[in-house]
């Protein structure tokens, strides 16, 4: 599962919308049992998409976690462009 999250990060950095969509779908399938289902939210946050789970309660709050995830993507994208 963690590998799919890494793949989603890769697609988000590259701006590959179809890759993100496909990876999030695979993550949903892998986390269908409920274990690690919050990975789908993290993937959505990285891609600046709406959260899918809505049952995850983030300690720092959803907007803070969303910002942190998105910042990782944007920072990596910026580093690649330099």
Buried (B, 14 or more C-beta within 10 A) or exposed (E): BEEBBEBBBBBBBBEBEEBBBBBBEBBBEBBEEEEBBBBBBBBBBBBEBEBBBEEBEBEEEBEEBBEBBBEBBBEBEEEEEE
